[in-house]
């Protein structure tokens, strides 16, 4: 074998090893991704199910202090707590006072409101007995889902032996059921795991991204157009370009400090609101969109500009009527990716106060609100076992939004981009 053949053999072997290393790297990445997704989905899927206890409620007018023919307002304003306590006590007629308190703790603290809402939907049930579904406590919910061990000593668990005895009886009588947890998407945050939802976080994230889009997109696009089409090439523009690239690599927490020191301390904007969060994230997103917009403008062939100028168009007309429209698919794609990155940011929002406990759904960007990544952070710090599945479920929802936004970016690019030969 001559020297040339030996050299070729070494080169081919080197290429094979390089391909093997690439395949191994991709395999390891896919394995870790699968492990991550399996962990998240296996822990969080149960949060989309809600455990309910079916109880028989006798809507006694005397306990509710109602007349024979009460109005709907009278029914709405009645006190249902005594009726709710009696309903839970009826699960075990031989229960003493302490055991009755344990029975009460088997359901959510809003059990009287759920009984009230059932009657408001069916006013003709007054004086009659009806089956009502009450939300189980988070401890009982976790036992029913198999997420909480029941074979450990009583002093090491929050569910007593008596509650387990009643629970087993209810299971035998088929009075504990599971339904899709719509309240996870319609309720705001709560201190009780069985009632906590992501509605406030979803709406807050929507308002935050909306504010971020309205500020960052026009500013970034105009800056990119000026730098690429009109700005003279000198040391000043070179300095600006270098700093734009550097800003894209600045840690997001720095922008949070900027929002804290300027927006809150100087301009006194309302704390813990989507408005402040959106402005802060827009500062972080600006460099990303500027870089994407400039790259899209550069991709437009010079012949387009030359043809427009040759037909008598001014430089402004050439830019705004030809160059910018042709570059818009790439610009929109970069914008969507930048917004997806902003949607997943946590550190800047924590610094501007969006880490506060918010149990109401915001109606505008000026209302206090949470966001999905901050909601994950808050629930991850909670000690209750019921919040463990809520953390993973919230991550699943956040991942869903991020995947949809990235998919939208790809669709926009492929649908509207122009192929240049």
C-alpha positions in Angstrom: 0.0 0.0 0.0 1.6 3.3 -1.1 1.6 6.5 0.8 -1.4 8.0 -1.0 -3.6 5.0 -0.2 -2.5 5.2 3.4 -3.4 8.9 3.5 -6.8 8.3 2.0 -7.6 5.4 4.4 -6.7 7.7 7.4 -8.9 10.4 6.0 -11.9 8.1 5.5 -11.4 6.6 8.9 -11.3 10.2 10.4 -14.5 11.0 8.6 -16.2 7.9 9.9 -15.1 8.7 13.5 -16.4 12.2 13.1 -19.8 10.9 11.9 -19.9 8.5 14.8 -19.1 11.2 17.3 -21.9 13.3 15.9 -24.4 10.4 16.1 -23.3 9.7 19.7 -23.8 13.4 20.6 -27.3 13.5 19.1 -28.2 10.2 20.8 -27.1 11.5 24.2 -29.0 14.7 23.7 -32.2 12.7 22.7 -31.8 10.4 25.7 -31.5 13.3 28.1 -34.5 15.0 26.4 -36.6 11.9 26.7 -35.6 11.5 30.4 -36.6 15.1 31.0 -39.9 14.9 29.2 -40.7 11.6 30.9 -40.1 13.0 34.3 -42.2 16.1 33.6 -45.1 14.3 32.0 -45.1 11.3 34.4 -45.3 13.7 37.4 -47.6 16.4 35.9 -50.3 14.5 34.0 -52.2 13.7 37.2 -52.7 17.4 37.8 -55.2 17.5 34.9 -57.4 15.2 36.9 -59.5 16.4 39.9 -60.7 14.1 42.8 -64.3 14.7 43.9 -66.3 13.2 46.7 -70.0 12.6 46.1 -72.1 13.5 49.2 -75.9 13.7 49.7 -77.0 17.2 50.7 -80.4 17.8 52.2 -81.1 21.5 51.6 -82.9 22.2 54.9 -84.6 25.6 54.9 -84.3 25.8 58.7 -80.6 25.3 58.6 -80.3 28.0 55.9 -82.8 30.3 57.7 -84.9 30.7 54.6 -88.6 31.3 54.3 -91.0 28.9 52.5 -90.7 30.7 49.2 -87.3 32.5 49.2 -86.1 34.6 46.3 -82.9 33.8 44.4 -81.1 36.6 46.3 -82.2 35.1 49.6 -80.7 31.8 48.5 -77.6 33.5 47.4 -77.1 35.4 50.6 -77.8 32.5 53.0 -75.1 30.9 55.2 -74.4 27.4 54.1 -71.6 26.6 56.6 -73.8 24.7 59.1 -75.5 22.8 56.3 -72.0 21.8 54.9 -70.8 20.7 58.4 -73.9 18.5 58.8 -73.4 17.0 55.3 -69.9 16.0 56.1 -70.9 14.7 59.6 -73.5 12.4 57.9 -70.6 10.5 56.3 -70.2 8.8 59.7 -73.2 9.1 62.1 -71.2 7.7 65.0 -68.3 10.2 64.7 -67.4 12.3 67.7 -66.5 16.0 67.6 -62.8 15.4 66.7 -63.7 12.9 64.0 -66.2 15.3 62.5 -63.4 17.9 62.2 -61.4 15.2 60.4 -64.3 14.6 58.1 -64.4 18.3 57.3 -60.7 18.3 56.4 -61.3 15.6 53.8 -62.7 18.2 51.4 -61.6 21.6 50.3 -62.3 24.6 52.6 -64.7 26.0 49.9 -67.1 23.0 50.4 -69.9 25.2 51.6 -69.5 27.4 48.5 -69.7 24.3 46.3 -72.9 23.2 48.0 -74.3 26.8 47.6 -73.5 26.9 43.9 -75.2 23.6 43.3 -78.4 25.0 44.8 -78.1 28.3 42.9 -78.0 26.3 39.7 -81.0 24.2 40.8 -83.2 26.3 43.1 -86.0 23.7 43.0 -83.8 21.4 45.2 -84.6 23.5 48.3 -86.1 21.1 50.8 -84.9 18.1 48.9 -81.9 15.8 49.0 -79.4 15.9 46.1 -75.9 14.5 45.3 -73.2 17.1 45.2 -69.6 16.7 44.1 -67.2 18.3 46.6 -63.5 18.9 45.8 -61.3 16.5 47.9 -58.5 17.9 49.9 -55.0 17.8 48.4 -53.9 15.0 50.7 -56.8 12.8 49.8 -56.4 13.7 46.2 -52.8 12.6 46.2 -53.7 9.3 47.9 -56.4 8.6 45.3 -53.9 9.3 42.5 -51.3 7.0 44.1 -48.8 9.9 44.7 -48.9 9.7 48.5 -48.0 6.6 50.5 -50.6 5.4 53.0 -48.6 2.5 54.4 -46.4 4.7 56.6 -47.0 5.4 60.4 -49.9 7.8 61.1 -47.6 10.4 62.7 -45.6 10.7 59.5 -48.6 11.5 57.2 -51.2 14.2 57.1 -54.1 11.8 56.6 -55.2 10.0 59.8 -56.2 6.4 60.1 -59.8 7.4 60.7 -59.8 9.5 57.4 -58.4 6.5 55.6 -61.1 4.3 57.0 -63.8 6.7 55.8 -62.0 7.0 52.4 -61.9 3.3 51.9 -65.7 3.1 52.6 -66.3 5.9 50.1 -64.2 4.1 47.5 -66.2 0.9 48.1 -69.5 2.9 47.7 -68.1 4.5 44.5 -68.5 7.9 45.9 -65.0 9.1 45.0 -64.6 9.9 41.4 -62.1 11.6 39.1 -62.8 14.2 36.5 -60.9 16.5 34.2 -59.5 19.4 36.2 -61.0 22.4 34.3 -60.4 24.6 37.4 -56.6 24.2 36.8 -57.1 26.5 33.8 -59.9 28.7 35.2 -58.8 29.5 38.7 -56.0 31.8 39.9 -53.3 30.7 42.4 -54.3 29.5 45.9 -52.6 28.4 49.1 -54.5 25.1 48.8 -53.0 22.8 46.2 -56.4 21.3 45.2 -57.7 24.8 44.3 -54.6 26.3 42.7 -54.8 27.2 39.0 -52.8 28.9 36.3 -55.5 31.4 35.0 -53.8 34.4 36.5 -50.3 33.2 35.3 -51.6 32.6 31.7 -53.4 36.0 31.5 -50.4 37.7 33.1 -48.0 36.1 30.6 -50.3 37.1 27.7 -50.4 40.8 28.8 -46.7 40.7 29.4 -45.9 39.4 26.0 -48.4 41.8 24.4 -46.7 44.8 26.0 -43.3 43.4 25.0 -44.4 43.0 21.4 -45.9 46.5 21.1 -42.7 48.1 22.4 -39.9 45.9 21.1 -41.1 45.1 17.5 -41.5 48.7 16.1 -38.4 50.0 17.8 -36.3 47.0 16.8 -37.5 47.1 13.2 -36.9 50.8 12.8 -33.5 50.5 14.4 -32.6 47.7 12.0 -33.8 49.6 8.9 -31.8 52.6 9.9 -28.6 50.7 10.7 -28.8 48.6 7.6 -30.2 50.9 4.9 -29.4 54.5 5.9 -26.7 54.8 8.6 -23.2 55.7 7.4 -20.6 53.1 8.0 -18.3 54.8 10.5 -16.9 54.2 14.0 -20.1 55.3 15.7 -22.3 52.8 13.9 -19.7 50.1 14.4 -19.7 50.9 18.1 -23.6 50.6 18.1 -23.5 47.3 16.3 -21.0 45.8 18.7 -23.1 46.9 21.7 -26.3 45.5 20.2 -24.5 42.1 19.8 -23.2 42.4 23.4 -26.6 43.2 24.8 -28.0 40.0 23.2 -25.6 38.1 25.5 -26.3 40.0 28.7 -27.8 37.9 31.5 -31.5 38.5 31.8 -31.3 39.3 35.5 -29.4 42.5 34.5 -32.5 43.7 32.7 -34.5 42.9 35.8 -32.2 45.2 37.9 -32.7 47.9 35.2 -36.4 47.5 35.5 -36.2 47.6 39.3 -33.9 50.7 39.4 -35.6 52.7 36.6 -39.2 51.7 36.1 -40.1 51.2 39.7 -37.7 53.5 41.6 -37.6 56.4 39.2 -40.9 56.3 37.2 -42.9 54.7 40.1 -44.8 52.4 37.8 -47.1 49.9 39.5 -45.3 47.0 41.0 -46.0 43.3 40.1 -47.9 44.3 36.9 -47.7 43.0 33.3 -46.9 46.5 32.2 -43.6 46.7 34.0 -42.8 43.1 33.1 -43.5 43.7 29.5 -41.3 46.8 29.3 -38.5 45.0 31.1 -38.7 42.0 28.7 -38.9 44.3 25.7 -35.5 45.8 26.6 -34.2 42.2 26.8 -35.8 41.2 23.5 -34.8 44.3 21.5 -31.2 43.1 20.5 -32.6 39.7 19.4 -35.2 41.2 17.1 -32.7 43.9 15.7 -30.2 41.2 14.8 -32.9 39.0 13.1 -34.3 42.0 11.2 -30.9 43.1 10.0 -30.1 39.6 8.8 -33.4 39.5 6.9 -32.6 42.9 5.3 -29.2 41.7 4.3 -30.7 38.6 2.7 -32.7 40.7 0.2 -30.7 40.7 -3.1 -29.1 44.0 -4.1 -30.7 43.7 -7.5 -34.1 44.5 -5.9 -32.8 47.8 -4.6 -31.0 48.5 -7.9 -34.1 47.8 -9.9 -36.3 50.1 -7.8 -33.8 52.9 -7.9 -33.5 52.5 -11.7 -37.2 52.9 -12.0 -37.0 56.3 -10.2 -37.9 55.3 -6.7 -36.3 57.2 -3.9 -34.1 55.5 -1.3 -37.0 55.7 1.2 -39.5 54.3 -1.3 -37.1 51.5 -2.2 -36.6 50.5 1.4 -40.2 50.8 2.6 -42.0 49.4 -0.5 -39.5 46.7 -1.6 -36.8 45.8 0.8 -38.7 45.8 4.1 -41.7 43.8 2.8 -39.4 41.1 1.4 -37.5 40.9 4.6 -40.6 40.7 6.8 -40.9 36.9 7.0 -37.5 36.5 8.5 -38.1 39.5 10.8 -41.4 38.1 12.1 -39.7 34.7 12.6 -37.0 36.3 14.7 -39.6 38.3 16.6 -41.6 35.2 17.5 -38.5 33.4 18.7 -37.5 36.4 20.8 -40.9 36.6 22.4 -40.8 32.8 23.1 -37.5 33.4 24.9 -39.1 36.3 26.8 -42.1 34.1 27.7 -39.8 31.7 29.6 -37.8 34.3 31.5 -38.1 34.3 35.3 -35.3 36.3 36.9 -36.3 39.8 35.5 -39.9 39.3 36.6 -38.9 38.2 40.1 -36.8 41.4 40.6 -39.7 43.6 39.6 -42.1 42.0 42.1 -44.1 39.6 39.9 -43.2 36.9 42.4 -46.0 38.1 44.7 -48.9 35.7 45.6 -51.8 36.7 43.2 -55.1 35.0 43.7 -57.1 37.1 41.2 -57.2 37.1 37.5 -55.8 40.4 36.0 -58.2 42.3 33.7 -55.6 44.7 32.2 -51.7 45.1 32.1 -52.1 47.5 35.1 -53.4 44.8 37.4 -51.1 42.7 39.6 -50.4 39.4 38.0 -48.1 36.4 37.8 -46.6 34.6 34.9 -46.1 31.0 34.0 -42.3 30.7 34.8 -42.8 32.6 38.0 -45.8 30.4 38.9 -43.5 27.4 38.5 -41.0 29.0 40.8 -43.6 29.8 43.5 -45.1 26.3 43.5 -41.7 24.7 43.5 -41.0 26.4 46.9 -44.3 25.1 48.4 -44.0 22.2 50.8 -47.4 20.5 50.1 -47.1 17.4 48.0 -50.1 18.5 45.9 -48.0 21.3 44.4 -45.4 18.9 43.0 -47.7 17.7 40.2 -48.9 21.3 39.7 -45.2 22.4 39.0 -44.8 19.7 36.3 -48.2 20.5 34.8 -47.4 24.2 34.6 -44.1 23.3 32.9 -46.1 21.2 30.4 -48.3 24.2 29.6 -45.3 26.5 29.3 -43.6 24.0 27.0 -46.7 23.8 24.9 -46.8 27.6 24.4 -43.1 27.6 23.5 -43.5 24.8 21.0 -46.5 26.6 19.4 -44.6 29.9 19.2 -41.6 28.2 17.6 -43.9 26.3 15.2 -45.6 29.5 14.3 -42.2 31.1 13.5 -41.4 28.2 11.2 -44.8 28.4 9.5 -44.4 32.2 8.9 -41.0 31.7 7.5 -41.9 28.9 5.1 -45.2 30.4 4.0 -44.1 34.0 3.2 -40.4 33.8 2.5 -39.2 34.4 -1.1 -36.7 31.9 -2.6 -33.9 33.6 -4.4 -32.1 31.7 -7.2 
